[in-house]
């Protein structure tokens, strides 16, 4: 997941919690303020009624209208002592003129006149419909706060992209950079100190990578020349020595074994140097390769070389398999897979190659059990030792596939060893 999506998700969660808490606090604060204002008006109204009553004015024990109502009743001293002198409640009251009930704020006051008689005064005034208020607040929370959340997220995304533009420009440059290739100079002007340091560090590391790359190329080139030349000289001298007629049969056999060992070392050295070049990404030139003609060419070559084994080979083509890669590595890849199918086959065995636009499948008979899928592509692993094999063919196949964005898999099915090459999923 990209960094910006991590930030958006976390920002959304935090803001949702904050806005929800803020909305709840806002609701309770608003209800408290409304109740406080209504309570003040109820207190003023009840004080006026009490003062009029205490001053001797004649007032009705009950009054009803659409705005305020009051009920004045005489109570016993015991009843007066058992209840608080002032209390507030929210309730529903019936308004006769409207012939309906409405929510109201009710003040209950207990007082005593000059003669010692206790009275209970109940004053009510219509108030807000709190259920409707809750629904309205819920609606506006969804409408306003969600809108506010989206606006905040959009603004943050815009600010994030504007602020991190140098970072993504650097990442794009590094993603396209190929060590040893024809790379463009980094143009990433910025006033942010951290991004400046990051640019400088990236350039230094790329320069260091170029230096190491050149040193490795030189070392491999020197190693190839310095090792292969003495080996070739030794093989030639042995061949010349083996032509001496004065040598005994036993001496010729020992020389032949030595010559075979040198041939093995020469082949091993070449393959290891090739693996080193692949690992160091020294095959830079790339073009779109069609594998069908390459496979056809190698089939003809190996068919003649292994004709004595009487191996039946069939090819099924339903399309052209293509990939953008180095031409030399494409030939090495196909050569190793076809050669592997022949070397590890059995007499009167079979090889079947399937070619589609999306994958290549090489199937061959051989030993009647599956190879170790965890080790088969490891260097020097050989499930069944074959003469002339150095155990690096499939390792070479895997290295080329990894370098050229191809996927290489192995499975055993219907007594056939199957190697599948397909395009790497992006």
Beta strands, then each sheet from edge to edge (+ up, - down):
strand 1: 62-64
strand 2: 68-75
strand 3: 86-95
strand 4: 100-112
strand 5: 118-126
strand 6: 287-290
strand 7: 312-317
strand 8: 322-325
strand 9: 350-355
strand 10: 359-364
strand 11: 406-413
strand 12: 416-423
sheet 1: 1+ 2- 5+ 4- 3+
sheet 2: 6+ 8-
sheet 3: 7+ 9+ 10- 12+ 11-
end
